Amino acid sequence: MSAKEDKGKKEKKDKKAKGKGKDNAADAVADGISVANHPQASTAIRSLKGWGGLIGFLLAGYLSLQAGVPLADLVLRALVAGIAGYMVAWCCGVAAWRAIVTAEARAQLERHSARAASDTAKTGNARR
């Protein structure tokens, strides 16, 4: 092997190691507080997206039918409205659950702080 080949292999290993470091950092962040890690949020958002898409599709289809739009245009409008309803429901669901998850985390932190303070007070009173 030449020196150039050895250098090229070392650079590839360094790049792989850097990539692994990024994955580890992403894993550490993924283990933290997030909407994706919440046990109820992902199912609620998934359900909300389905309903949003279905309601958008049906509403646009019904309104286009009432307006006398040709069938091809009716289907196209309904599909576009369904996609829009899906996206709007997704955005609203994530925003709402982000606020819920943040509030739950704050409440948990406050309970933990109060418990720690009461434990400290009990321990301090027992020593006196």
PABA-515857 format. One record per residue (C-alpha): residue number from 0; residue in three letters; x, y, z. Coordinates in pm, 1 decimal, m for minus. Each point is the difference from the previous one (the first is absolute). Example, Ala and Ser with C-alpha at 12.3 -4.5 7.8 and 13.67 -1.06 7.14 Angstrom:
2
+-----+-----+----------+----------+----------+
!   i !  aa !        X !        Y !        Z !
+-----+-----+----------+----------+----------+
!   0 ! ALA !   1230.0 !   m450.0 !    780.0 !
!   1 ! SER !    137.0 !    344.0 !    m66.0 !
+-----+-----+----------+----------+----------+
END
This chain:
128
+-----+-----+----------+----------+----------+
!   i !  aa !        X !        Y !        Z !
+-----+-----+----------+----------+----------+
!   0 ! MET !      0.0 !      0.0 !      0.0 !
!   1 ! SER !    112.1 !    347.7 !    m71.7 !
!   2 ! ALA !     m1.5 !    291.4 !    237.8 !
!   3 ! LYS !   m284.0 !    160.5 !   m196.5 !
!   4 ! GLU !   m222.8 !   m306.4 !     45.1 !
!   5 ! ASP !     72.5 !     m7.7 !    375.2 !
!   6 ! LYS !    m82.6 !    368.9 !     27.5 !
!   7 ! GLY !   m325.4 !    m47.8 !   m193.5 !
!   8 ! LYS !   m108.4 !   m284.9 !    228.9 !
!   9 ! LYS !     78.7 !    203.9 !    310.4 !
!  10 ! GLU !   m208.4 !    290.5 !   m132.4 !
!  11 ! LYS !   m292.9 !   m233.7 !    m67.0 !
!  12 ! LYS !     23.9 !   m138.3 !    353.9 !
!  13 ! ASP !      9.6 !    353.4 !    141.6 !
!  14 ! LYS !   m310.4 !     93.2 !   m198.9 !
!  15 ! LYS !   m180.5 !   m310.0 !    124.2 !
!  16 ! ALA !     98.3 !     79.2 !    358.4 !
!  17 ! LYS !   m128.8 !    354.6 !    m38.5 !
!  18 ! GLY !   m326.6 !   m133.5 !   m138.6 !
!  19 ! LYS !    m33.8 !   m236.5 !    294.6 !
!  20 ! GLY !     51.5 !    289.5 !    238.6 !
!  21 ! LYS !   m285.8 !    184.1 !   m163.7 !
!  22 ! ASP !   m223.9 !   m303.6 !     36.4 !
!  23 ! ASN !     88.2 !    m27.8 !    367.3 !
!  24 ! ALA !    m81.7 !    366.7 !     51.8 !
!  25 ! ALA !   m329.0 !    m46.7 !   m181.5 !
!  26 ! ASP !    m77.0 !   m301.9 !    217.8 !
!  27 ! ALA !     70.4 !    202.9 !    312.6 !
!  28 ! VAL !   m235.2 !    273.0 !   m115.4 !
!  29 ! ALA !   m262.0 !   m256.0 !   m101.1 !
!  30 ! ASP !      0.2 !   m139.5 !    353.8 !
!  31 ! GLY !    m92.1 !    341.1 !    142.9 !
!  32 ! ILE !   m337.5 !    168.2 !     26.2 !
!  33 ! SER !   m175.5 !     12.9 !   m335.1 !
!  34 ! VAL !   m336.5 !    m42.4 !   m163.7 !
!  35 ! ALA !    126.2 !   m310.6 !   m180.8 !
!  36 ! ASN !     92.1 !   m170.7 !    329.3 !
!  37 ! HIS !   m331.3 !     77.5 !    169.5 !
!  38 ! PRO !   m214.3 !   m312.9 !     37.5 !
!  39 ! GLN !   m328.8 !    161.0 !   m104.9 !
!  40 ! ALA !    110.4 !    278.8 !   m232.7 !
!  41 ! SER !    101.6 !   m209.1 !   m299.8 !
!  42 ! THR !   m326.0 !   m194.8 !     m8.4 !
!  43 ! ALA !   m207.3 !    314.0 !     53.2 !
!  44 ! ILE !    182.0 !    187.9 !   m277.2 !
!  45 ! ARG !    m30.9 !   m298.4 !   m234.5 !
!  46 ! SER !   m374.7 !    m13.2 !     62.3 !
!  47 ! LEU !    m33.2 !    376.1 !    m37.8 !
!  48 ! LYS !    182.0 !     m5.8 !   m335.0 !
!  49 ! GLY !   m234.6 !   m269.6 !   m128.1 !
!  50 ! TRP !   m310.4 !    189.2 !    102.5 !
!  51 ! GLY !    135.4 !    327.6 !   m138.7 !
!  52 ! GLY !     69.3 !   m156.1 !   m338.8 !
!  53 ! LEU !   m335.6 !   m176.6 !    m10.9 !
!  54 ! ILE !   m198.4 !    308.3 !     99.9 !
!  55 ! GLY !    185.7 !    216.9 !   m251.2 !
!  56 ! PHE !    m61.4 !   m253.4 !   m276.8 !
!  57 ! LEU !   m369.5 !    m46.5 !     77.6 !
!  58 ! LEU !    m70.3 !    370.2 !     52.0 !
!  59 ! ALA !    166.3 !    103.3 !   m325.9 !
!  60 ! GLY !   m170.6 !   m284.9 !   m185.2 !
!  61 ! TYR !   m341.4 !     95.0 !    134.4 !
!  62 ! LEU !     42.0 !    370.2 !    m70.8 !
!  63 ! SER !    129.8 !    m71.5 !   m352.1 !
!  64 ! LEU !   m292.6 !   m233.2 !    m64.2 !
!  65 ! GLN !   m244.2 !    268.5 !    112.9 !
!  66 ! ALA !    168.9 !    251.2 !   m231.0 !
!  67 ! GLY !    m41.7 !   m229.5 !   m301.3 !
!  68 ! VAL !    371.9 !    m48.7 !    m64.7 !
!  69 ! PRO !     90.3 !   m275.0 !   m252.7 !
!  70 ! LEU !     99.3 !   m333.0 !    156.2 !
!  71 ! ALA !    370.1 !     17.7 !    m88.4 !
!  72 ! ASP !     32.3 !    346.2 !    153.5 !
!  73 ! LEU !   m206.8 !   m107.3 !    300.5 !
!  74 ! VAL !    237.1 !   m287.9 !     74.2 !
!  75 ! LEU !    306.9 !    218.3 !    m47.8 !
!  76 ! ARG !   m136.1 !    269.9 !    230.9 !
!  77 ! ALA !    m96.6 !   m258.0 !    260.3 !
!  78 ! LEU !    347.0 !   m156.6 !     m7.0 !
!  79 ! VAL !    173.2 !    335.7 !     33.8 !
!  80 ! ALA !   m231.0 !     99.0 !    285.1 !
!  81 ! GLY !     61.9 !   m336.3 !    167.7 !
!  82 ! ILE !    374.9 !     52.7 !    m15.8 !
!  83 ! ALA !    m40.7 !    353.9 !    132.9 !
!  84 ! GLY !   m223.2 !   m124.1 !    282.9 !
!  85 ! TYR !    256.4 !   m266.5 !     85.2 !
!  86 ! MET !    280.8 !    257.3 !     17.1 !
!  87 ! VAL !   m201.2 !    252.3 !    202.2 !
!  88 ! ALA !   m106.8 !   m269.5 !    246.1 !
!  89 ! TRP !    359.9 !   m117.9 !     31.9 !
!  90 ! CYS !    129.8 !    352.8 !     70.2 !
!  91 ! CYS !   m272.1 !     73.6 !    252.5 !
!  92 ! GLY !     40.0 !   m337.5 !    168.8 !
!  93 ! VAL !    375.3 !     33.7 !     39.4 !
!  94 ! ALA !    m34.7 !    355.4 !    132.7 !
!  95 ! ALA !   m265.7 !   m102.8 !    252.1 !
!  96 ! TRP !    188.7 !   m308.5 !    117.0 !
!  97 ! ARG !    323.2 !    197.3 !     28.5 !
!  98 ! ALA !   m175.0 !    229.5 !    246.3 !
!  99 ! ILE !   m148.9 !   m298.0 !    186.2 !
! 100 ! VAL !    334.3 !   m181.3 !     25.8 !
! 101 ! THR !    171.9 !    317.3 !    120.5 !
! 102 ! ALA !   m267.3 !     56.6 !    265.6 !
! 103 ! GLU !     26.5 !   m361.7 !    116.9 !
! 104 ! ALA !    378.9 !     30.6 !     25.5 !
! 105 ! ARG !    m28.1 !    320.6 !    203.1 !
! 106 ! ALA !   m256.1 !   m156.6 !    233.2 !
! 107 ! GLN !    223.5 !   m304.1 !     48.5 !
! 108 ! LEU !    297.4 !    224.9 !     75.0 !
! 109 ! GLU !   m201.7 !    199.9 !    253.9 !
! 110 ! ARG !   m120.5 !   m319.5 !    171.3 !
! 111 ! HIS !    356.0 !   m129.2 !     12.5 !
! 112 ! SER !    128.5 !    331.1 !    142.6 !
! 113 ! ALA !   m274.1 !     10.2 !    262.7 !
! 114 ! ARG !     70.6 !   m360.5 !     98.6 !
! 115 ! ALA !    372.2 !     70.5 !     27.1 !
! 116 ! ALA !    m66.7 !    310.0 !    209.4 !
! 117 ! SER !   m228.2 !   m189.4 !    236.3 !
! 118 ! ASP !    255.0 !   m282.0 !     32.2 !
! 119 ! THR !    269.0 !    256.2 !     81.2 !
! 120 ! ALA !   m225.6 !    166.2 !    257.6 !
! 121 ! LYS !    m77.6 !   m334.3 !    165.5 !
! 122 ! THR !    365.3 !    m96.7 !     10.8 !
! 123 ! GLY !     99.3 !    339.4 !    134.2 !
! 124 ! ASN !   m263.8 !    m12.5 !    276.7 !
! 125 ! ALA !    102.5 !   m350.8 !    104.1 !
! 126 ! ARG !    358.7 !    111.6 !     62.4 !
! 127 ! ARG !    m96.5 !    277.3 !    240.1 !
+-----+-----+----------+----------+----------+
END
